[in-house]
Amino acid sequence: MNSPRLRLLSCLVVPLLAACGAEPSEMVAEVPPPAYTCCEDLDVDKPYHPGQTLTVRWTVEPGSTSSQAELTAQLTGPYGTVDDLKAASAVPGLVTFTATPVRPAAGSGERPVSTIVIGPDAKPGFYDLVTSVVGDGNATTSGSSIIQVAPKP
């Protein structure tokens, strides 16, 4: 067997041999997709009025175990006081306004946004903004913020 045949055989049998002339492959660390949390302060730290749109800007944090996520947001109220809302008291006449679920592509620089239109006939009071991130295997992470809806100006 001549040298080129031996070299070819070596490449087929043991691909990492130096006789193949290939550099050792580098290990590339897999970067997990981002995690999503809600909300930016400017979204929740101001009063809204009936008919306005609440914009929920999701915060993207590097590293998560979820490769696909669905972001949801809903606003339920009105509650007469923050204490009523926190106690989750059974209050008659509660309504819920819901954002269309967002399915981010987990791309670099992505800034997902959910929008909730507050009904034009929404009553003034405190509303519970509940946000959820549903990931692989239906694992859910959720949070809550208090939004104030003020009377129409």
Residue pairs with C-beta under 8 A, 6 or more apart in sequence:
1 9
7 19
7 20
10 17
10 19
10 20
11 17
11 19
11 20
15 22
16 22
16 24
31 62
31 63
32 62
32 63
32 64
32 65
33 64
33 66
33 67
33 69
33 106
34 60
34 61
34 62
34 63
34 64
34 106
34 110
35 60
35 61
35 62
35 63
35 64
35 66
35 133
36 58
36 59
36 60
36 61
36 64
36 69
36 71
36 104
36 112
36 133
37 58
37 59
37 61
37 133
37 141
37 143
38 56
38 58
38 59
38 71
38 73
38 129
38 131
38 143
38 145
39 56
39 57
39 58
39 59
39 129
39 131
39 145
40 57
40 59
42 57
43 54
43 55
43 56
43 57
44 129
44 145
44 146
44 147
47 148
47 149
47 150
48 54
48 118
48 147
48 148
48 149
48 150
49 118
49 149
49 150
49 151
49 152
49 153
50 118
50 119
50 120
50 121
50 122
50 123
50 124
50 149
50 152
51 117
51 118
51 119
51 120
51 122
51 152
52 117
52 118
53 115
53 116
53 117
53 118
54 75
54 97
54 115
54 116
54 117
54 118
54 129
54 147
55 113
55 114
55 115
56 73
56 99
56 113
56 114
56 115
56 116
56 129
56 131
57 111
57 112
57 113
58 71
58 102
58 104
58 111
58 112
58 113
58 114
60 110
60 111
60 112
64 135
65 135
65 136
66 133
66 135
66 136
66 139
67 106
67 135
67 136
68 103
68 106
68 135
68 136
69 103
69 104
69 106
69 133
69 134
69 135
70 101
70 102
70 103
70 133
70 134
71 101
71 102
71 103
71 104
71 112
71 114
71 131
71 132
71 133
72 98
72 99
72 101
72 102
72 114
72 131
72 132
72 134
73 98
73 99
73 114
73 116
73 129
73 130
73 131
73 132
74 96
74 97
74 98
74 99
74 116
74 129
74 130
75 96
75 97
75 98
75 116
75 118
75 127
75 128
75 129
75 130
75 147
76 94
76 95
76 96
76 97
76 127
76 128
76 130
77 85
77 94
77 95
77 122
77 123
77 125
77 126
77 127
77 128
77 147
77 149
78 91
78 93
78 94
78 95
78 122
78 123
78 124
78 125
78 126
78 127
78 149
79 85
79 89
79 91
79 94
79 125
79 126
79 127
79 128
80 91
80 125
80 126
81 126
82 126
82 146
84 91
84 126
85 126
85 127
85 128
85 146
93 123
95 119
95 122
97 116
97 117
97 118
97 119
97 122
98 116
99 114
99 115
99 116
100 114
100 115
102 112
102 113
102 114
104 110
104 112
114 131
116 129
118 149
122 149
123 149
124 149
124 150
124 151
125 148
125 149
126 146
126 147
126 148
126 149
127 146
127 147
127 148
127 149
128 144
128 145
128 146
128 147
129 144
129 145
129 146
129 147
130 142
130 143
130 144
131 142
131 143
131 144
131 145
132 140
132 141
132 142
132 143
133 140
133 141
133 142
134 140
135 141
